[in-house]
Amino acid sequence: MLRIGVFALCAAEAWVLLGQAANVPTSAFHAFGFLSLFPDDALGWLLSSNGIQVVGWSAFATAVAACIGFLPRVFMPLATLLLIFSQLIPRGVQGFINHAQVPIILCALVLSLGPSANALTVWPRRQPPDVDPRVYQATLVLMPTLFCLGYLFISAHRVSYGGWELFSSDSLSQWLVRWNLRSSDPESSLGMMVVRNPTLAAMLKASFPLITLLELSAPLAILSRRYRWFFVPTMLSVHVGIYFLMHISFSQLALLYVVFIDSQYWSPRYLSAKQTGTVFFDGFCGLCNGFIDFLMPRDHARRLRYAPLQGTTAAPFATADVTPETVIYVEDDREYHRSDAALAALSRLGGAWSFVSVLALVPRPIRDLVYNFIARNRYQWFGKHDSCRLPSPSERERFLP
Amino acid sequence: MPSVAGALLEAAIILAGAALLLLHAGFRRTMSATPRALRWVFSGALLVWFVSQIAEIETATYPLMSWHMYGESLRDAPIEGYRLQGVDCSGLTWRVSWSGGALGRRPNLASAIPRAHRAESASGAAAASAAATTDSLLLVVFNAWNSEPHRIPLCELQLQRIEVPASRITQSPLPAYETVRSVTGR
């Protein structure tokens, strides 16, 4: 799912940023990075309307392909390279690097080379290989590590070159004034009000070394879950404060803070070729039987098994909170109930159906509210059978008693 | 050029942070599971990034360039700001903000226009070229604004500059803006 989010951001970047460079005179462009190696003719074409269209659409199309999982091993690295390339053009007009957009590039680079390329693919339709879950975990840990190293680098420079002179001066207030002079009405901006109020200005000055300390301690957020609970909300608050005081938006960076969330709580695991999952359903329910009829022909790998809640196989799972309304999905040692079960079963179909797992990001209370409403009315809307379903001869091997 | 003492201290702090990670057994165990290709690329990228950071390579190694934000004291240097002001054909003035909407979906011009004007303080042909660039960029904004049917058409677009001495940042009101360049049309 991180791959979907990161490359969706990449596609949005390509779409938006290149429109910004259109019709800008080439004399305003400052080539840097590997663009500075390009000859003048090539740069001239690149900055022309045709060049920007070609680069922009290429970056956008490859990012979309990477996002949806179309030949991911090809398009993910390509999208990353084209994003780096396409960002050089508007940055060359701007005259400086917007550091907040660099984490997207770095995350795209990590995801391109990690095992995430195998998951949620629309083409080729194949089962993910049996990759050790630790390999996924390692790739996921690399991304917040990059974040934390960025903060470490910034704060290390500040301590080394600014030091006490920086923290004891009014430099932060001066920067606030500089950024607020860009606003439509600097006199009444929040930043100017803070600078002109002695108490608030003193608090601002005191916060500078504290924020620097927080940035220096960023690597601890990788090592300690408890510290992460403090670090992430505090840094997000700092960025929100920067937005209101200096009008500097870190929206892309803020969105990427999901990389700090422990993946085990929300990222779906995939069945390997050897594993099967079992769907327990209300055998009398028309809707539930319709759900099974939906799953079976789409389960090409035949990894799902089905059993009625009223049968003997379901007996170990018939706890006090399990009612005939409850759909249960079981694989290995994990048990899913209600909306979790429905999403898990659908996502195990593979291919485009894997993307259903994204709905798991909707908070469970909301999902189950909808589930329970439908479940309470299922007999009335979808009918009730007089007896449990009897599987046909072709279905028998996938049905459990 | 970065100072030797500063570079050494910066390197020491960064390496201390990296050591904190690498000395943690759990982190090492997790990283050991990284695919080899990713491990090599990641290590190489980190090395480029570290060298860029210490040597203060600002753009050449993009996206692995030096990150230093608000890292050095401004030492009471005056604060410079720019704004755009439009004048319609009846003489009324309109504030043209630095937002993407006002700049024809080109918020990068909010940085490009002041940068071009600052380049005018160079000597010789570079100054003339910078002036022409500033005017070209202002024309882009001017034409983008006038092409929007819901906006009051402008006859002139002015680039205005303000300089606030560091000793005056807490005082109100701010000094007056001064028009430094303008383009006309219609």
Interface residues (C-beta under 8 A of the other chain):
Chain A: G19 Q20 A21 A22 N23 V24 P25 S27 A28 F32 G33 F34 S36 I84 Q87 L88 P90 R91 V93 Q94 G95 F96 I97 H99 V102 I105 L106 L109 V110 L113 G114 P115 D132 R134 V135 Q137 A138 T139 V141 L142 T145 L149 G150 L152 F153 I154 S155 A156 H157 R158 V159 S160 Y161 G162 E165 L166 S169 D170 S171 L172 S173 Q174 W175 V177 R178 L181 R182 S183 S184 D185 P186 E187 V195 R196 A201 L216 A218 P219 L220 I222 L223
Chain B: P2 S3 G6 A7 L9 E10 I13 I14 G17 A18 L20 L21 H24 G26 F27 T30 M31 S32 A33 T34 P35 A37 L38 V41 F42 A45 L46 W49 Q53 E58 T59 A60 T61 Y62 P63 M65 S66 W67 H68 M69 Y70 G71 E72 S73 L74 R75 D76 A77 I79 E80 G81 Y82 R83 R95 S97 W98 G100 R105 R106 P107 N108 L109 A110 S111 A112 R115 A116 S129 A132 T133 S136 L137 V140 I162 V164 A166 I169 T170 Q171 S172 P173 L174
